[in-house]
Amino acid sequence: MKRLFYIAIITFLAVGCHNHTTRNDDQLKTIRLKENIQDTINADKVFRSINYITLVTPDSVLMGYPAKIIKDRNRIFVSDGSKVFVFDKGGKYVMSVSREGRGPSEHQSVRDFSVDGDNVYIIDSTPCLFKYSIDGVFLDKQPLGSFAATVQPIDEDKLVVTSAYQNKEDKFRMFREVTLKETSSYFPVNEAEMKYRQLLNQNNFFVYDGSLLYHERWNNYVYLLKTNGYKIIYHFDFFGRNIPEDFLHAKYSDVVDFSMKLRDKSYCYLLNDYAESDNSILMSISDCGKCRMCLYDKKVGTSIQFNYIILRPGSSAVSVGTIPANFYSEDSMFFTLGEDEDDAKVQICEVRLK
């Protein structure tokens, strides 16, 4: 396994739509956040439960550092960017679901994956959408025609696939779970976004209360997605310093040009992490170029922003700047705490938001 430092992960969610969609902004709620910065916070102030798990693989199984983790039916599914591995709820290795290679039933990477009941869905770099049974049997494959970033079940029988890079097409494409055939799409990409789009669509989904939410970096809206459209549910006002729309829609020569101009501004905006419960919203934000976590209390309308989190008593505080979003589940979120000396074990932390 690869050597790594502290990396962790918190959850994902939602941005955008248009086209033959049903749009409803009537229930849009603006959440005006106030600055309340604390340098360090204990994990028990954020999470109602914390469970430490050691993922153990046999010597014959080579698993790289986790890129995404999902919990489904008391099993833990882990992708290292090459394959999808399955562990029981205690961290014992069970099997590998997918096959890396160039054969008809093999994928060349795992750009993203999702689990829904009896099936595992994988997007690779070719780009294709693959379907495997929960026991690792190859079932189907569908060429996508253009690069995709993420795949996620939506409603009862559909998958939503998000476009990636500078694809001049709709952001959201719907596919049937049974046949993997595309049925519809919506939300055209604006031309200005084409210059920096490769930085978007990185684990932006989060499932809350049975609904699929979505957000994108730099955009301070949260959307509820349906198979035929969307509804905007939140707009975050970050201390009156949101990125103006005209900045996002201006013309840039390339992603470096966009990033350099953004760096010179004192804007505050959403990053890749978002999680929600009945009581709280937890998200990562960039505040004048500094990464922080922001915890919003839905009941009383207050929030705190913090730079470091102590995951367990007596341990060193971890900078939230080393917590990229890469594994999620509806009822659980996971942090990666690091590898053991022998590289055969990975410590992860399962948490539930208060």
Secondary structure per residue as TSV (DSSP state, phi and psi in degrees):
chain	resnum	aa	ss	phi	psi
A	1	M	-	360.0	153.5
A	2	K	-	-74.0	151.2
A	3	R	-	-80.3	140.6
A	4	L	-	-148.4	163.7
A	5	F	-	-95.6	-154.1
A	6	Y	-	-76.1	126.6
A	7	I	B	-135.9	148.0
A	8	A	-	-144.4	-178.9
A	9	I	-	-152.6	142.2
A	10	I	-	-130.5	-103.9
A	11	T	-	-165.7	177.0
A	12	F	-	-142.0	173.7
A	13	L	-	-172.3	-127.0
A	14	A	B	-144.8	136.7
A	15	V	-	-150.5	136.1
A	16	G	-	84.3	152.2
A	17	C	-	179.7	167.2
A	18	H	-	-179.4	179.7
A	19	N	S	93.2	-148.3
A	20	H	S	-74.4	66.2
A	21	T	-	-120.0	160.0
A	22	T	E	-100.9	116.2
A	23	R	E	-114.8	138.5
A	24	N	-	-143.1	106.5
A	25	D	-	-97.4	1.6
A	26	D	T	-61.4	-30.7
A	27	Q	T	-99.2	14.8
A	28	L	-	-63.1	129.2
A	29	K	E	-113.7	121.0
A	30	T	E	-87.9	125.1
A	31	I	E	-107.4	110.4
A	32	R	E	-93.5	108.7
A	33	L	E	-90.0	145.0
A	34	K	-	-114.1	148.8
A	35	E	-	-67.6	126.9
A	36	N	-	-151.9	72.7
A	37	I	E	-85.9	126.2
A	38	Q	E	-116.4	135.4
A	39	D	E	-66.3	-48.0
A	40	T	E	-133.8	143.5
A	41	I	E	-135.8	147.2
A	42	N	E	-82.2	144.7
A	43	A	G	-60.9	-30.3
A	44	D	G	-71.3	-10.0
A	45	K	G	-83.3	-15.4
A	46	V	T	-106.9	-39.1
A	47	F	E	-114.7	142.3
A	48	R	E	-85.1	-18.3
A	49	S	E	-150.1	146.1
A	50	I	E	-136.3	125.2
A	51	N	E	-129.7	120.7
A	52	Y	E	-92.0	131.4
A	53	I	E	-130.5	138.3
A	54	T	E	-106.0	119.0
A	55	L	E	-84.6	119.8
A	56	V	E	-116.6	124.1
A	57	T	-	-113.1	146.6
A	58	P	-	-69.3	163.0
A	59	D	T	-59.8	-27.7
A	60	S	T	-78.6	-9.3
A	61	V	-	-108.9	119.7
A	62	L	-	-101.0	108.3
A	63	M	-	-116.6	126.5
A	64	G	-	-76.5	-175.1
A	65	Y	S	-67.3	138.9
A	66	P	-	-57.7	135.9
A	67	A	S	-106.1	-26.4
A	68	K	E	-158.3	142.4
A	69	I	E	-131.8	135.2
A	70	I	E	-131.7	139.4
A	71	K	E	-106.2	128.7
A	72	D	E	-148.5	124.9
A	73	R	T	54.1	45.5
A	74	N	T	63.3	17.9
A	75	R	E	-117.3	148.6
A	76	I	E	-109.2	121.6
A	77	F	E	-104.6	128.5
A	78	V	E	-127.4	129.3
A	79	S	E	-110.2	137.7
A	80	D	-	-107.3	14.7
A	81	G	S	92.6	-10.9
A	82	S	S	-117.7	-42.7
A	83	K	-	-138.0	173.7
A	84	V	E	-116.7	122.6
A	85	F	E	-109.1	150.0
A	86	V	E	-118.6	133.7
A	87	F	E	-127.0	154.7
A	88	D	E	-78.1	176.6
A	89	K	T	-65.2	-18.1
A	90	G	T	-90.6	-4.7
A	91	G	S	99.6	4.6
A	92	K	B	-79.3	133.1
A	93	Y	E	-64.4	135.7
A	94	V	E	-110.7	-52.6
A	95	M	E	-174.0	173.5
A	96	S	E	-107.1	132.9
A	97	V	-	-83.2	-44.7
A	98	S	-	-105.6	171.4
A	99	R	-	-127.8	123.0
A	100	E	B	-90.5	133.2
A	101	G	S	162.0	-164.0
A	102	R	S	-119.3	10.6
A	103	G	S	-76.3	171.8
A	104	P	T	-58.3	-31.5
A	105	S	T	-104.4	10.8
A	106	E	-	-113.3	149.5
A	107	H	B	-109.1	160.0
A	108	Q	S	-96.0	-10.7
A	109	S	-	-169.7	-179.6
A	110	V	-	-127.3	92.9
A	111	R	S	-69.1	-38.2
A	112	D	E	-161.4	160.1
A	113	F	E	-149.9	161.2
A	114	S	E	-146.1	161.6
A	115	V	E	-126.9	134.4
A	116	D	E	-143.9	98.0
A	117	G	T	67.8	-108.9
A	118	D	T	-96.3	2.0
A	119	N	E	-129.8	154.1
A	120	V	E	-119.5	131.0
A	121	Y	E	-113.7	134.6
A	122	I	E	-130.8	138.0
A	123	I	E	-109.0	131.0
A	124	D	-	-115.5	-171.0
A	125	S	S	-89.8	1.7
A	126	T	S	-70.4	-34.3
A	127	P	-	-101.5	138.2
A	128	C	E	-139.2	158.9
A	129	L	E	-106.2	122.3
A	130	F	E	-109.6	150.9
A	131	K	E	-129.7	122.5
A	132	Y	E	-121.1	151.7
A	133	S	E	-72.7	165.2
A	134	I	T	-63.0	-19.0
A	135	D	T	-96.0	7.9
A	136	G	S	90.6	10.8
A	137	V	-	-84.9	127.7
A	138	F	E	-67.4	131.0
A	139	L	E	-116.1	-39.4
A	140	D	E	-165.7	166.7
A	141	K	E	-151.4	137.2
A	142	Q	E	-134.4	114.9
A	143	P	E	-61.9	140.6
A	144	L	-	-99.4	-21.5
A	145	G	S	86.0	-22.3
A	146	S	S	-154.8	160.6
A	147	F	-	-63.8	138.7
A	148	A	E	-120.7	155.1
A	149	A	E	-105.1	-47.2
A	150	T	E	-139.9	157.9
A	151	V	E	-135.4	139.6
A	152	Q	E	-153.9	133.7
A	153	P	E	-61.5	143.9
A	154	I	E	-142.6	135.6
A	155	D	T	57.2	-152.7
A	156	E	T	-93.5	-26.6
A	157	D	T	-136.7	19.6
A	158	K	E	-127.0	158.2
A	159	L	E	-120.5	142.2
A	160	V	E	-108.8	132.1
A	161	V	E	-117.5	129.5
A	162	T	E	-95.9	142.5
A	163	S	E	-75.6	161.3
A	164	A	-	-137.8	166.6
A	165	Y	T	56.3	-153.7
A	166	Q	T	-91.8	51.6
A	167	N	-	-80.9	122.4
A	168	K	-	-87.9	75.9
A	169	E	S	-155.1	-180.0
A	170	D	E	-66.2	146.9
A	171	K	E	-69.9	-35.1
A	172	F	E	-117.1	124.3
A	173	R	E	-120.7	133.1
A	174	M	E	-101.8	135.5
A	175	F	E	-130.3	146.9
A	176	R	E	-76.1	136.6
A	177	E	T	-65.8	-37.2
A	178	V	T	-70.7	-47.4
A	179	T	T	-104.8	-14.7
A	180	L	-	63.2	21.1
A	181	K	-	-86.9	139.0
A	182	E	E	-74.4	137.5
A	183	T	E	-113.5	-31.9
A	184	S	E	-167.9	173.2
A	185	S	E	-155.8	162.9
A	186	Y	E	-160.9	167.1
A	187	F	E	73.3	85.9
A	188	P	E	-63.8	145.4
A	189	V	-	-78.2	132.6
A	190	N	-	-76.4	152.2
A	191	E	T	-65.2	-35.2
A	192	A	G	-62.0	-36.7
A	193	E	G	-66.3	-21.2
A	194	M	G	-60.7	-23.9
A	195	K	G	-78.2	-22.0
A	196	Y	T	-132.8	15.1
A	197	R	G	-66.3	-23.0
A	198	Q	G	-64.2	-13.2
A	199	L	G	-92.7	-2.2
A	200	L	S	-97.7	178.9
A	201	N	-	56.5	48.1
A	202	Q	S	-117.3	94.8
A	203	N	S	57.0	58.0
A	204	N	-	-102.3	8.4
A	205	F	E	-96.2	151.6
A	206	F	E	-149.8	133.2
A	207	V	E	-96.9	120.4
A	208	Y	E	-131.7	125.1
A	209	D	T	54.9	38.7
A	210	G	T	79.4	0.5
A	211	S	E	-108.8	147.4
A	212	L	E	-95.5	117.7
A	213	L	E	-104.6	156.9
A	214	Y	E	-148.7	142.6
A	215	H	B	-146.9	165.6
A	216	E	-	-129.8	152.0
A	217	R	T	-54.1	139.0
A	218	W	T	79.2	-19.3
A	219	N	-	-98.8	126.2
A	220	N	-	-97.8	24.7
A	221	Y	E	-104.8	152.1
A	222	V	E	-120.4	134.3
A	223	Y	E	-119.5	146.6
A	224	L	E	-101.3	121.6
A	225	L	E	-96.6	143.1
A	226	K	E	-125.2	173.3
A	227	T	T	-68.9	-22.7
A	228	N	T	-116.6	11.9
A	229	G	E	159.7	-154.6
A	230	Y	E	-153.7	167.4
A	231	K	E	-139.0	131.4
A	232	I	E	-79.1	127.1
A	233	I	E	-111.6	-30.1
A	234	Y	E	-134.6	146.1
A	235	H	E	-128.2	120.5
A	236	F	E	-93.2	126.7
A	237	D	E	-100.5	103.9
A	238	F	E	-87.6	87.2
A	239	F	T	59.5	23.8
A	240	G	T	74.2	17.3
A	241	R	-	-124.9	36.4
A	242	N	-	-67.6	157.4
A	243	I	-	-69.3	126.2
A	244	P	-	-65.5	148.5
A	245	E	H	-59.6	-37.7
A	246	D	H	-67.7	-23.1
A	247	F	H	-69.9	-43.4
A	248	L	H	-69.3	-25.7
A	249	H	T	-99.6	2.9
A	250	A	S	-72.5	168.0
A	251	K	-	-91.9	132.0
A	252	Y	-	-127.2	148.8
A	253	S	S	-71.7	-36.3
A	254	D	S	-166.1	-175.8
A	255	V	H	-66.9	-30.9
A	256	V	H	-66.8	-43.0
A	257	D	H	-59.8	-45.1
A	258	F	H	-61.5	-46.8
A	259	S	H	-64.7	-39.6
A	260	M	H	-66.2	-41.3
A	261	K	H	-69.0	-35.6
A	262	L	H	-68.2	-36.0
A	263	R	H	-63.4	-29.0
A	264	D	T	-79.6	-5.5
A	265	K	S	-101.6	159.2
A	266	S	-	-102.8	42.3
A	267	Y	-	-79.9	160.7
A	268	C	E	-127.9	135.4
A	269	Y	E	-158.1	163.4
A	270	L	E	-67.6	145.6
A	271	L	E	-105.8	-142.7
A	272	N	E	-91.0	-14.4
A	273	D	E	-97.3	134.0
A	274	Y	E	-156.0	132.9
A	275	A	E	-144.4	149.2
A	276	E	E	-142.4	143.2
A	277	S	-	-132.3	-175.8
A	278	D	S	-64.7	-24.6
A	279	N	S	-106.9	-27.6
A	280	S	E	-138.6	160.0
A	281	I	E	-127.4	129.4
A	282	L	E	-120.1	129.7
A	283	M	E	-148.9	153.3
A	284	S	E	-94.1	141.1
A	285	I	E	-134.2	157.1
A	286	S	E	-106.2	121.8
A	287	D	E	-120.2	103.3
A	288	C	T	55.2	37.7
A	289	G	T	87.7	-4.7
A	290	K	E	-102.8	130.9
A	291	C	E	-81.1	130.0
A	292	R	E	-136.4	162.4
A	293	M	E	-98.9	145.4
A	294	C	E	-125.6	123.8
A	295	L	E	-110.8	119.1
A	296	Y	E	-109.9	128.7
A	297	D	E	-90.2	110.6
A	298	K	T	-69.1	-25.8
A	299	K	T	-75.4	-43.4
A	300	V	T	-109.5	-8.9
A	301	G	-	79.2	20.8
A	302	T	-	-107.5	164.6
A	303	S	E	-148.0	158.9
A	304	I	E	-132.6	150.5
A	305	Q	E	-120.0	138.4
A	306	F	E	-139.7	153.2
A	307	N	E	-97.7	-30.7
A	308	Y	E	-133.7	152.6
A	309	I	E	-132.7	136.9
A	310	I	E	-97.7	110.5
A	311	L	-	-77.6	-31.6
A	312	R	S	-145.5	148.9
A	313	P	T	-55.1	134.2
A	314	G	T	85.9	-9.2
A	315	S	S	-89.9	162.8
A	316	S	-	-71.5	149.3
A	317	A	-	-69.0	141.9
A	318	V	E	-107.0	131.2
A	319	S	E	-67.9	132.3
A	320	V	G	-69.4	-13.0
A	321	G	G	-69.2	-13.3
A	322	T	G	-103.3	23.4
A	323	I	-	-118.4	76.0
A	324	P	-	-73.9	153.1
A	325	A	-	-79.8	119.9
A	326	N	-	-151.5	-1.5
A	327	F	-	-150.7	137.2
A	328	Y	B	-145.9	161.1
A	329	S	-	-153.8	161.6
A	330	E	S	-63.2	-42.3
A	331	D	S	-104.0	-8.5
A	332	S	-	-138.1	151.4
A	333	M	E	-127.6	158.2
A	334	F	E	-129.7	142.5
A	335	F	E	-115.4	142.6
A	336	T	E	-96.5	126.0
A	337	L	E	-98.3	-13.8
A	338	G	E	130.2	177.9
A	339	E	E	-105.9	153.3
A	340	D	-	-77.0	173.1
A	341	E	T	-58.4	-36.9
A	342	D	T	-87.6	3.7
A	343	D	S	62.2	8.9
A	344	A	S	-98.5	-4.6
A	345	K	E	-133.1	142.9
A	346	V	E	-123.3	128.6
A	347	Q	E	-88.0	126.0
A	348	I	E	-125.7	161.5
A	349	C	E	-128.0	118.0
A	350	E	E	-92.8	126.7
A	351	V	E	-129.4	156.8
A	352	R	E	-128.7	130.2
A	353	L	E	-68.3	142.9
A	354	K	-	-66.4	360.0
